Amino acid sequence: MRSHYCGQVTEALLDTEVELCGWVHRRRDHGGVIFIDLRDRDGLVQVVFDPDRPESFATAESVRGEFVLRIHGRVRRRPAGTENPNLNSGQVEVLGHELTVLNTAKTPPFQLDDEEVGEDVRLRHRYVDLRRPEMVQKLRTRARITGELRRYLDGHGFLDIETPMLTRATPEGARDYLVPSRVHQGAFYALPQSPQLFKQLLMVSGLDRYYQITRCFRDEDLRADRQPEFTQLDIETSFTDEDGIMALMEGMIAELFATVLGQELARPFPRMAYAEAVERFGIDRPDLRIPLELVEVADLLTDVEFKVFSTPANDPKGRVAALRLPAGGELTRKEIDTYTEFVGRYGAKGLAYIKVNDPAKGREGLQSPIIKFMPDAAVTGILERVGAQAGDLIFFGADKAKVVNEALGALRVRLGHDRGLVEPGWRPLWVVDFPMFEYDEQDKRLYALHHPFTAPTLESVDALKGADAQQLQSRAYDMVLNGTELGGGSIRIHRPDMQRAVLGLLGIGEDEAREKFGFLLEALDYGAPPHGGIAFGLDRLVMLMTESRSIRDVMAFPKTQTASCPLTHAPAAVGEDQLRELGLRLRKTVSA
């Protein structure tokens, strides 16, 4: 029905006839001449209708915004002074000869150029929202990104292989979405949180290099970069180690940024141990563009009378850290109170601070409600350690290490953005040397920090069993970019005795292991190669590369933060007949 997309109508088509299809972006009547801006996914072109062609002119008078049109016309140069440098077609216009209305349209629920429209309205009418040029561009960029990723992996010998969507529930850290079986009543499938076990089985199968762009499902609390269903670039390869996988993935991401954005990422990407990242930045995915760091000062405060500091300073699980904000002395008390409220969201009970007016004068050059509780030696030690200068503000966190890290880590990022300290550009990073396990105080047991199939750095089962489990390190690695975790992976356990030993440390006995992971353990008995892999959050990657605020802005049909779809009204109730067929019955809720 068309010869070109609207965005393709340029000076190269001068004096040729074109067939165009699209939506009416805007219609203007200029005293006998009608202008229609016709829009499709490739852009916009101006079409002019003169009264000399009465039939098409009359039709042009009747069209309204978002009508669907087909237009036949001739490309001509725009009159001098009317060019639009912001459009691909801005040097030309189309003189309309014939106009066909393919469909009419109601007035849309919002104007496509309205940047203030609420997200709930946008998602309820997503098919209209996706017509906006910026949304089209984001989805085009997403398509290009996936194409480039496929090209790279295909070129490096990876095979694109699909794994099942209906599988069994396995513990991977989040709740599963369950699907009841009609044929096997009382039994349930689980939608995959990741293809982890299947891709390991593919390595046992000898397929050597696998990848898949796949949907994954996790029933967990949502935030800006989480969705109940999301897209993952899943990768696994055999006969390799950490260095081999990391080098390959660096090449992929660097080539992607160079091709799609024209941005060069310096290689090799720097590496940082998990412990160092948490100590310096409070988090295992630090944004290196922000030149602020946490500084440990607990050793300077073990003997102070101020219990808020001395108690965590003497607690093996506590931490006292300082965060210096250059020129932070400008902050008002109201602004400091706002930051105090902010860190409270992360469990901090308060936010102590010192304003450094003149560090050369010692405590006389400082302003703080806590100075009177601290001896001169502690004050001097803190100023020297953080490198305090006149006009600085020093914030303190004192509590359990987890609370301090989360609160000051988040404050560091908030201050970086509020104070304009975020440096431009892209700062990739590998975080390595992760702990193997983390201890849950509530459950009083160990959990795998990544997943229970991650290989430990110890190669001997006897050494593993004799070690302090909380001190064990894994062969895991995360790729971080500008404070966002792009992907995480590890070398996997390929020996059945080691896999059983790791499950045992997690409190999973032989019977439970056989019940939950029997198919994997059996497969390992048949000769598994050393293997490892990584998975990238494709939505997060696209979000970063398009500078979007949320992954919802780069997904065609996302869910809300309550895991619902305003467009289709999912999730929804189903009829009694369907439930009966599945052998299910809803429990009646009892009102209080």
C-alpha positions as CSV (number, residue, x, y, z in Angstrom):
1,M,0.0,0.0,0.0
2,R,3.0,2.3,0.3
3,S,6.3,3.0,-1.5
4,H,8.1,4.6,1.4
5,Y,7.9,5.3,5.1
6,C,7.3,8.9,6.0
7,G,10.8,9.3,7.5
8,Q,12.3,8.1,4.3
9,V,11.0,11.0,2.2
10,T,14.0,13.2,1.7
11,E,15.7,15.3,-1.0
12,A,16.8,12.1,-2.7
13,L,13.1,11.7,-3.7
14,L,12.6,15.1,-5.2
15,D,10.2,15.2,-8.1
16,T,9.2,11.6,-7.7
17,E,5.7,10.2,-6.8
18,V,5.3,8.4,-3.5
19,E,2.6,6.3,-1.7
20,L,2.5,6.9,2.0
21,C,0.5,5.5,4.9
22,G,0.3,6.6,8.4
23,W,-1.5,8.6,11.1
24,V,-2.5,12.3,11.2
25,H,-0.1,13.8,13.7
26,R,-1.4,17.4,13.1
27,R,-3.7,19.1,10.6
28,R,-3.5,22.8,9.8
29,D,-5.8,24.9,7.6
30,H,-3.9,28.0,6.2
31,G,-6.6,29.8,4.4
32,G,-7.3,27.6,1.4
33,V,-4.2,25.3,1.8
34,I,-4.4,22.3,4.1
35,F,-1.2,20.9,5.7
36,I,-1.2,17.4,7.2
37,D,1.8,16.1,9.2
38,L,1.7,12.4,8.4
39,R,3.4,10.1,10.9
40,D,4.5,6.5,11.0
41,R,7.2,4.6,12.9
42,D,10.0,6.1,10.8
43,G,9.1,9.7,11.2
44,L,7.0,12.6,10.0
45,V,6.4,14.2,6.6
46,Q,4.4,17.3,5.7
47,V,1.7,16.8,3.0
48,V,0.1,19.8,1.3
49,F,-3.4,19.8,-0.3
50,D,-4.5,22.5,-2.7
51,P,-8.1,23.4,-3.7
52,D,-7.0,22.6,-7.3
53,R,-7.9,19.0,-6.5
54,P,-11.3,19.4,-5.0
55,E,-12.0,15.8,-4.1
56,S,-8.8,15.2,-2.1
57,F,-9.0,18.7,-0.7
58,A,-12.5,18.1,0.7
59,T,-11.3,14.8,2.2
60,A,-8.4,16.6,3.8
61,E,-10.8,19.1,5.4
62,S,-12.6,16.3,7.1
63,V,-9.7,14.4,8.7
64,R,-8.8,14.8,12.3
65,G,-5.9,13.8,14.6
66,E,-4.9,10.1,14.5
67,F,-7.1,9.3,11.4
68,V,-5.3,6.6,9.4
69,L,-4.6,7.8,5.8
70,R,-3.1,6.6,2.6
71,I,-1.7,9.4,0.4
72,H,-0.4,9.5,-3.1
73,G,1.6,12.6,-4.1
74,R,4.7,14.2,-5.5
75,V,7.8,15.2,-3.5
76,R,8.8,18.8,-3.9
77,R,11.2,21.2,-2.1
78,R,9.7,23.3,0.7
79,P,9.5,27.0,0.1
80,A,12.5,29.0,1.3
81,G,12.3,29.8,5.0
82,T,9.9,26.9,5.9
83,E,12.5,24.1,6.2
84,N,12.5,22.1,9.4
85,P,16.0,21.0,10.3
86,N,14.6,18.7,13.1
87,L,13.0,16.3,10.6
88,N,14.6,13.9,8.1
89,S,12.0,15.2,5.7
90,G,12.4,18.8,6.8
91,Q,13.7,20.0,3.4
92,V,10.8,18.7,1.4
93,E,7.1,18.2,1.4
94,V,4.6,16.1,-0.5
95,L,2.0,17.7,-2.7
96,G,-1.0,15.5,-2.2
97,H,-2.8,14.2,-5.3
98,E,-5.0,11.5,-3.8
99,L,-6.1,10.9,-0.2
100,T,-7.9,7.8,1.2
101,V,-9.1,7.6,4.8
102,L,-8.4,4.1,5.8
103,N,-9.9,4.6,9.3
104,T,-11.2,7.3,11.5
105,A,-10.2,7.7,15.1
106,K,-11.7,9.0,18.4
107,T,-9.9,11.9,20.1
108,P,-7.0,10.1,21.9
109,P,-7.0,10.2,25.7
110,F,-3.9,12.3,25.7
111,Q,-1.9,14.4,23.3
112,L,1.2,12.6,22.0
113,D,3.4,15.6,22.8
114,D,2.1,15.8,26.4
115,E,5.0,15.0,28.7
116,E,3.0,15.3,31.9
117,V,0.4,12.6,31.2
118,G,0.3,10.1,34.1
119,E,1.8,6.6,33.7
120,D,-1.5,4.9,34.6
121,V,-3.2,6.6,31.6
122,R,-0.3,5.8,29.3
123,L,-0.3,2.1,30.3
124,R,-4.1,1.9,30.0
125,H,-3.9,3.2,26.4
126,R,-0.4,1.8,25.6
127,Y,-1.3,1.4,21.9
128,V,-1.6,5.2,21.8
129,D,1.4,5.8,24.0
130,L,3.6,3.7,21.7
131,R,2.8,6.0,18.8
132,R,4.8,8.7,20.4
133,P,8.1,9.2,18.5
134,E,10.3,8.8,21.6
135,M,8.6,5.5,22.5
136,V,9.0,4.3,18.9
137,Q,12.7,5.2,19.0
138,K,13.2,3.3,22.2
139,L,11.7,0.1,20.8
140,R,13.7,0.5,17.6
141,T,16.8,0.9,19.7
142,R,15.9,-2.2,21.7
143,A,15.4,-4.2,18.4
144,R,18.8,-3.0,17.2
145,I,20.4,-3.9,20.5
146,T,19.0,-7.5,20.4
147,G,20.1,-7.8,16.8
148,E,23.7,-6.7,17.6
149,L,23.9,-9.1,20.5
150,R,22.7,-12.0,18.4
151,R,25.2,-11.1,15.7
152,Y,28.1,-11.0,18.1
153,L,27.2,-14.3,19.8
154,D,26.4,-16.0,16.5
155,G,29.8,-14.8,15.2
156,H,31.6,-16.4,18.3
157,G,30.1,-19.8,17.8
158,F,27.1,-19.7,20.2
159,L,23.9,-21.5,19.3
160,D,20.5,-19.9,20.0
161,I,18.6,-22.7,21.8
162,E,15.2,-22.4,23.5
163,T,14.5,-23.9,26.9
164,P,11.1,-24.8,28.4
165,M,8.6,-22.2,29.8
166,L,6.8,-24.8,31.8
167,T,9.2,-26.4,34.3
168,R,9.3,-27.3,37.9
169,A,9.7,-25.1,40.9
170,T,13.3,-24.8,42.1
171,P,14.7,-22.5,44.8
172,E,16.4,-19.5,43.1
173,G,15.7,-16.7,45.6
174,A,12.3,-15.4,44.5
175,R,8.8,-16.8,44.6
176,D,7.8,-18.8,41.5
177,Y,4.7,-18.1,39.3
178,L,2.9,-21.4,39.4
179,V,0.7,-22.9,36.6
180,P,-1.7,-25.7,37.6
181,S,-1.8,-28.8,35.4
182,R,-5.2,-30.0,34.1
183,V,-3.8,-33.4,33.1
184,H,-1.9,-34.0,36.4
185,Q,-4.3,-32.5,38.9
186,G,-2.8,-31.4,42.1
187,A,0.6,-30.8,40.4
188,F,2.0,-27.5,39.2
189,Y,4.4,-26.2,36.6
190,A,6.5,-23.2,37.5
191,L,7.4,-20.4,35.0
192,P,11.2,-20.2,34.9
193,Q,13.0,-17.6,37.0
194,S,15.9,-18.3,34.7
195,P,17.0,-21.1,32.4
196,Q,19.8,-21.9,34.8
197,L,19.5,-25.7,35.1
198,F,18.6,-26.3,31.5
199,K,21.6,-24.3,30.2
200,Q,23.8,-26.4,32.4
201,L,22.3,-29.5,31.0
202,L,23.0,-28.2,27.5
203,M,26.7,-28.0,28.5
204,V,26.5,-31.6,29.7
205,S,25.0,-32.4,26.3
206,G,28.2,-31.1,24.6
207,L,26.6,-28.2,22.8
208,D,29.5,-26.1,24.1
209,R,28.2,-22.6,23.5
210,Y,24.6,-21.5,24.1
211,Y,22.6,-18.3,24.3
212,Q,19.0,-17.3,24.4
213,I,17.0,-14.1,24.6
214,T,14.3,-15.4,26.9
215,R,11.4,-14.3,29.1
216,C,11.8,-15.0,32.9
217,F,9.3,-14.7,35.7
218,R,9.8,-13.8,39.4
219,D,7.0,-13.1,41.8
220,E,8.8,-10.4,43.9
221,D,8.3,-6.9,45.0
222,L,8.7,-4.4,42.1
223,R,10.7,-1.2,41.6
224,A,11.9,0.9,38.7
225,D,14.2,-1.7,37.2
226,R,12.1,-4.8,38.1
227,Q,9.1,-6.5,36.5
228,P,7.3,-9.7,37.2
229,E,8.2,-10.8,33.7
230,F,11.4,-9.6,32.1
231,T,13.8,-10.4,29.3
232,Q,17.2,-11.9,29.9
233,L,20.1,-12.6,27.6
234,D,21.2,-15.9,28.9
235,I,24.7,-17.3,28.0
236,E,26.6,-20.5,28.9
237,T,29.9,-21.9,27.6
238,S,32.1,-24.9,28.2
239,F,35.8,-25.4,28.8
240,T,36.5,-21.9,30.0
241,D,37.2,-20.0,33.2
242,E,36.3,-16.6,34.6
243,D,38.8,-14.7,32.5
244,G,37.6,-16.2,29.3
245,I,33.9,-15.4,29.9
246,M,34.6,-11.9,31.2
247,A,36.8,-11.1,28.2
248,L,34.2,-12.4,25.8
249,M,31.4,-10.4,27.5
250,E,33.5,-7.2,27.6
251,G,34.0,-7.5,23.9
252,M,30.3,-7.9,23.4
253,I,29.2,-4.9,25.5
254,A,32.0,-2.7,24.2
255,E,31.1,-3.5,20.6
256,L,27.4,-3.0,21.3
257,F,28.0,0.5,22.7
258,A,30.4,1.4,19.8
259,T,27.9,0.3,17.2
260,V,24.6,1.5,18.6
261,L,25.7,4.7,20.5
262,G,29.1,5.4,19.0
263,Q,30.6,5.3,22.5
264,E,33.9,3.7,23.2
265,L,34.3,1.8,26.5
266,A,37.8,1.5,27.7
267,R,39.0,-2.0,28.0
268,P,39.8,-4.1,29.9
269,F,37.0,-3.2,32.3
270,P,38.4,-2.6,35.8
271,R,37.8,-5.3,38.5
272,M,37.0,-4.8,42.1
273,A,36.5,-7.3,44.9
274,Y,33.1,-7.5,46.5
275,A,34.5,-6.6,49.9
276,E,36.2,-3.5,48.6
277,A,33.1,-2.3,46.8
278,V,31.0,-2.6,49.9
279,E,33.6,-1.0,52.1
280,R,34.2,2.0,49.8
281,F,30.7,2.5,48.4
282,G,28.3,0.5,50.6
283,I,27.0,-1.5,47.7
284,D,28.2,-4.3,45.4
285,R,27.2,-2.3,42.3
286,P,28.9,1.1,42.8
287,D,28.4,4.0,40.4
288,L,32.0,5.0,39.8
289,R,30.9,8.3,38.2
290,I,30.3,9.7,41.7
291,P,33.6,10.7,43.4
292,L,32.4,10.1,47.0
293,E,33.5,7.2,49.2
294,L,32.7,5.7,52.6
295,V,35.7,5.7,55.0
296,E,35.9,3.3,57.9
297,V,36.5,5.2,61.3
298,A,35.3,2.6,63.8
299,D,38.9,2.0,65.1
300,L,39.0,5.7,66.1
301,L,35.9,5.6,68.1
302,T,36.0,2.4,70.2
303,D,36.7,4.2,73.4
304,V,34.5,7.3,73.1
305,E,31.7,7.9,75.6
306,F,29.2,8.4,72.8
307,K,27.5,5.0,72.8
308,V,25.9,5.7,69.4
309,F,29.4,5.4,68.0
310,S,31.3,3.2,70.5
311,T,28.7,0.4,70.5
312,P,28.9,-0.4,66.8
313,A,32.6,0.3,66.8
314,N,33.1,-2.5,69.2
315,D,30.6,-4.9,67.6
316,P,32.2,-7.4,65.1
317,K,29.1,-7.0,63.0
318,G,28.9,-3.3,63.4
319,R,30.3,-0.4,61.4
320,V,31.1,3.3,61.8
321,A,31.7,5.0,58.5
322,A,32.2,8.6,57.4
323,L,31.1,10.2,54.1
324,R,32.8,13.5,53.2
325,L,30.8,15.9,51.0
326,P,33.0,18.6,49.4
327,A,31.5,22.0,50.0
328,G,28.7,20.4,51.9
329,G,28.9,23.1,54.6
330,E,26.5,25.0,52.3
331,L,23.7,22.6,53.3
332,T,21.0,24.1,55.5
333,R,19.6,22.4,58.6
334,K,16.4,21.7,56.6
335,E,18.3,20.0,53.8
336,I,20.3,17.9,56.4
337,D,16.9,16.9,58.0
338,T,15.7,15.8,54.5
339,Y,18.8,13.5,54.2
340,T,18.2,12.2,57.7
341,E,14.7,11.2,56.7
342,F,16.1,9.6,53.5
343,V,18.6,7.3,55.3
344,G,15.8,6.4,57.7
345,R,14.2,4.4,54.9
346,Y,17.2,2.1,55.0
347,G,17.0,1.5,58.7
348,A,19.3,4.2,59.9
349,K,18.3,5.7,63.3
350,G,19.8,9.1,62.5
351,L,22.4,10.9,60.5
352,A,25.2,12.5,62.6
353,Y,27.3,15.1,60.9
354,I,30.2,17.6,61.3
355,K,30.5,20.9,59.4
356,V,34.1,21.7,58.8
357,N,34.5,25.4,58.8
358,D,38.3,25.5,59.4
359,P,40.1,22.2,60.0
360,A,43.3,24.0,61.0
361,K,41.6,25.1,64.2
362,G,40.7,21.6,65.4
363,R,37.4,21.3,67.2
364,E,37.1,25.1,67.3
365,G,36.8,25.1,63.5
366,L,34.0,22.5,63.6
367,Q,30.2,22.8,64.0
368,S,28.3,19.7,65.2
369,P,26.1,18.5,68.0
370,I,28.3,15.4,68.5
371,I,31.7,17.1,68.8
372,K,31.4,17.5,72.6
373,F,31.2,13.7,73.0
374,M,34.5,13.0,71.1
375,P,38.0,13.5,72.3
376,D,40.5,15.6,70.3
377,A,42.4,12.5,69.1
378,A,39.3,11.0,67.6
379,V,38.3,14.3,65.9
380,T,41.8,14.8,64.5
381,G,41.9,11.3,63.3
382,I,38.6,11.5,61.5
383,L,39.5,14.8,59.8
384,E,42.8,13.4,58.6
385,R,41.4,10.1,57.4
386,V,38.6,11.6,55.3
387,G,40.8,14.4,54.0
388,A,38.6,17.2,55.3
389,Q,38.9,20.6,53.9
390,A,37.3,23.9,54.8
391,G,33.7,24.1,53.8
392,D,33.2,20.3,53.8
393,L,30.4,18.3,55.6
394,I,31.1,14.9,57.0
395,F,28.1,12.5,57.5
396,F,28.4,9.4,59.7
397,G,26.7,6.1,59.8
398,A,26.9,3.9,62.9
399,D,24.9,0.7,63.3
400,K,25.1,-2.9,62.1
401,A,27.3,-3.0,59.0
402,K,24.4,-3.9,56.7
403,V,22.4,-0.9,57.8
404,V,25.4,1.5,57.5
405,N,26.3,0.2,54.1
406,E,22.8,0.4,52.7
407,A,22.0,3.9,54.2
408,L,25.3,5.6,53.4
409,G,25.5,3.8,50.0
410,A,22.2,5.2,49.1
411,L,23.0,8.6,50.5
412,R,26.2,8.7,48.5
413,V,24.2,8.3,45.2
414,R,21.5,10.8,46.3
415,L,24.2,13.4,47.2
416,G,26.0,12.8,43.9
417,H,22.9,13.6,41.9
418,D,21.6,16.4,44.1
419,R,25.0,18.2,44.2
420,G,25.8,17.7,40.5
421,L,28.8,15.5,41.2
422,V,28.0,12.8,38.7
423,E,30.7,12.7,36.1
424,P,29.7,12.2,32.4
425,G,30.3,9.0,30.4
426,W,30.1,5.3,31.0
427,R,32.0,3.6,33.8
428,P,31.9,-0.2,33.5
429,L,33.2,-2.5,36.3
430,W,33.5,-6.1,37.1
431,V,32.7,-7.0,40.7
432,V,34.4,-10.3,41.7
433,D,35.3,-12.4,44.7
434,F,31.8,-12.7,46.0
435,P,31.0,-14.5,49.2
436,M,29.7,-18.0,48.6
437,F,26.9,-17.7,51.1
438,E,25.1,-15.2,53.2
439,Y,23.7,-15.9,56.7
440,D,20.0,-15.1,57.3
441,E,19.6,-13.9,61.0
442,Q,15.9,-14.6,60.9
443,D,16.0,-18.1,59.5
444,K,19.3,-18.9,61.2
445,R,20.7,-20.6,58.1
446,L,22.9,-20.0,55.1
447,Y,21.6,-19.1,51.6
448,A,23.6,-19.0,48.4
449,L,24.4,-15.4,47.5
450,H,24.0,-16.1,43.8
451,H,22.5,-19.7,43.4
452,P,23.5,-23.1,44.7
453,F,25.2,-24.1,41.5
454,T,28.0,-21.5,41.7
455,A,31.4,-23.0,42.1
456,P,33.5,-22.2,45.2
457,T,37.1,-21.1,44.9
458,L,38.1,-24.2,46.8
459,E,38.5,-27.2,44.5
460,S,38.6,-29.9,47.2
461,V,35.5,-31.2,48.8
462,D,37.4,-32.0,52.0
463,A,38.7,-28.4,52.1
464,L,35.2,-27.1,51.5
465,K,33.7,-29.1,54.3
466,G,36.5,-28.0,56.7
467,A,36.3,-24.3,56.0
468,D,34.2,-21.6,57.7
469,A,31.2,-21.5,55.3
470,Q,30.6,-17.8,55.9
471,Q,34.2,-17.1,54.8
472,L,34.0,-19.0,51.6
473,Q,34.3,-17.2,48.3
474,S,32.7,-18.1,45.0
475,R,33.8,-17.9,41.4
476,A,31.1,-15.4,40.6
477,Y,31.2,-12.1,38.8
478,D,28.8,-9.2,38.1
479,M,29.1,-6.6,35.3
480,V,28.1,-3.2,36.6
481,L,27.6,0.0,34.6
482,N,27.0,3.4,36.1
483,G,25.6,1.9,39.3
484,T,23.3,-0.7,37.6
485,E,24.0,-4.4,37.6
486,L,23.9,-5.3,33.9
487,G,24.6,-9.0,34.3
488,G,25.7,-11.6,36.8
489,G,27.3,-15.0,36.3
490,S,29.7,-17.6,37.6
491,I,31.7,-20.7,36.9
492,R,29.4,-23.6,37.7
493,I,29.9,-26.7,39.8
494,H,30.5,-29.5,37.3
495,R,31.4,-32.3,39.7
496,P,28.6,-34.2,41.4
497,D,30.5,-34.7,44.7
498,M,31.1,-30.9,45.0
499,Q,27.5,-30.1,44.1
500,R,26.3,-32.4,46.8
501,A,28.7,-30.9,49.3
502,V,27.5,-27.3,48.5
503,L,23.9,-28.4,48.9
504,G,24.8,-30.0,52.2
505,L,26.2,-26.7,53.5
506,L,22.9,-25.1,52.6
507,G,21.1,-27.7,54.7
508,I,19.8,-29.6,51.7
509,G,20.1,-33.3,52.5
510,E,20.5,-36.2,50.1
511,D,16.8,-36.9,49.9
512,E,15.8,-33.3,49.4
513,A,18.6,-32.8,46.9
514,R,17.4,-35.8,44.9
515,E,13.8,-34.5,45.0
516,K,14.6,-31.0,43.9
517,F,17.7,-31.4,41.7
518,G,17.9,-35.1,41.0
519,F,17.9,-34.6,37.2
520,L,20.9,-32.2,37.5
521,L,22.8,-34.4,39.9
522,E,22.3,-37.4,37.6
523,A,23.4,-35.5,34.6
524,L,26.6,-34.4,36.4
525,D,27.3,-38.2,36.9
526,Y,27.6,-38.6,33.1
527,G,30.5,-36.4,32.5
528,A,30.0,-32.6,32.7
529,P,32.6,-30.3,31.3
530,P,33.9,-27.3,33.2
531,H,31.5,-24.6,32.3
532,G,30.2,-21.1,33.3
533,G,28.0,-18.4,32.0
534,I,26.3,-15.1,32.6
535,A,22.8,-13.6,32.2
536,F,22.2,-9.9,31.3
537,G,19.0,-8.0,32.1
538,L,18.1,-6.9,28.6
539,D,15.5,-4.4,29.8
540,R,18.0,-2.8,32.2
541,L,20.6,-2.6,29.4
542,V,18.2,-0.9,27.0
543,M,17.0,1.4,29.8
544,L,20.6,2.6,30.3
545,M,21.4,2.9,26.7
546,T,18.3,5.0,25.9
547,E,18.7,7.0,29.2
548,S,15.2,6.0,30.3
549,R,13.9,6.4,33.8
550,S,12.5,2.9,34.1
551,I,12.5,-0.4,32.4
552,R,8.8,0.2,31.8
553,D,9.7,2.8,29.3
554,V,11.6,0.3,27.1
555,M,9.0,-2.6,27.3
556,A,6.1,-2.7,24.9
557,F,3.5,-3.8,27.4
558,P,4.9,-3.6,31.0
559,K,3.1,-4.2,34.2
560,T,2.6,-1.6,36.9
561,Q,4.5,-1.6,40.2
562,T,1.6,-3.7,41.6
563,A,2.3,-6.4,38.9
564,S,-1.0,-5.6,37.1
565,C,-1.7,-4.6,33.5
566,P,-4.1,-1.6,33.1
567,L,-4.5,-2.4,29.4
568,T,-5.8,-6.0,29.7
569,H,-6.8,-5.8,33.4
570,A,-4.6,-8.8,34.2
571,P,-4.5,-10.6,36.5
572,A,-8.2,-11.4,36.5
573,A,-10.6,-13.9,38.0
574,V,-11.5,-17.1,36.1
575,G,-14.8,-18.9,36.0
576,E,-15.8,-21.8,38.2
577,D,-15.8,-24.2,35.2
578,Q,-12.1,-23.5,34.6
579,L,-11.2,-23.9,38.2
580,R,-13.1,-27.2,38.4
581,E,-11.4,-28.5,35.3
582,L,-8.0,-27.8,37.0
583,G,-9.1,-29.4,40.3
584,L,-8.9,-26.0,42.1
585,R,-11.2,-24.2,44.5
586,L,-10.7,-20.7,45.9
587,R,-10.5,-20.3,49.6
588,K,-13.1,-17.8,50.8
589,T,-11.6,-14.9,52.6
590,V,-13.0,-14.2,56.0
591,S,-13.6,-10.5,56.8
592,A,-12.6,-9.2,60.2
